[in-house]
């Protein structure tokens, strides 16, 4: 456990980026590693927070689809 520090966590995330892992995968892995390391910190295994200063991967939702510039009114039936 002594080899896990903020540099390790940051390097882990950067390696995932280099290997093409998606942002959601990076974020999920970061959350899992962070949870384990924070538990170890709370138990006194670490004297300093090992994830302090490591930014979480920024997962953004995709933008909504653009609507077409042409508006077509709803079709009407010929029944009267």
Residue pairs with C-beta under 8 A, 6 or more apart in sequence:
1 40
1 45
1 46
4 37
4 40
4 46
4 50
5 50
6 50
6 51
6 52
6 53
6 54
8 50
9 30
9 33
9 34
9 37
9 50
9 51
9 54
10 54
12 29
12 33
13 26
13 29
13 30
13 54
13 57
16 25
16 26
16 29
17 26
21 29
23 57
23 58
23 59
23 60
24 59
26 57
26 59
27 56
27 57
27 59
30 56
30 57
31 56
33 51
34 51
34 56
37 46
37 50
37 51
38 49
38 51
40 46
40 50
41 48
41 49
41 50
